[in-house]
Amino acid sequence: MEETDTVEHTYIIRPNYQHKFKVGVVKECIREVLKEQLGGASYNPQQISSMCRSVADCIK
């Protein structure tokens, strides 16, 4: 009779629950930054590109 070795796959395809990306936390952070940065701002075509960069850098 022939013995067969079974190999279990040990690679991980998902992060552990503690290391999962938390969408709710990030959404809340982005909301706060947008309120803070754009709360009293008005649209100005000359300043919009620098304003976008500033908001993006703050969110990073």
N, C-alpha and C positions, 0 to 999 in steps of 0.2 A: 504494500500500500504506500502511496506517495504522499508526503507531507507538503502542504502548501503554506507558505508564509503570507500572512495578510499584513499589508502595510497601511497604517492609518495616516491620513494626510494631516499634517500639523501646521500647515500654513494658515495664516489669519487673513480673511478677506474683508473683515469689517473692524472698525475700531471698537474698543470696549465702550460700554455705556457712558462711563465717566469721561471719555475722550471724544465723544461725538460732538459735532458742530451744533451749537445751540442757537438756532435761528431766532428764537424769541428775544434772547439777550441782545443779539446784534441789531435786530429791528428797533428795539427800544433805544439803543445807543445812537443809531442813525437818526431816529426821530428827535432825540434831544439835541443833537448837533445841528440838525436842520432848523429847529425852533430857535436855537441860540444864534446861529449865524444869519438866518434869513427872516427872523421874526419881524423886524421893522424895516426891512430892505425893500426898495422899489426897483423895478426893472430899469437898468441903464445899459444900453448896448455896448458902450465903451468899457464898462467895468465887468461885464458878465464873465469874460474868460478868466480874469484874475479871481473873481468871486468863486467860480467853479473849482479852480485849483485849490483855493483856500479851504473850501468845504471838503474836497476829496482828501487833502492832506490831514485835515482834522479827523476825518472818519478813519483813516488808516490807523 
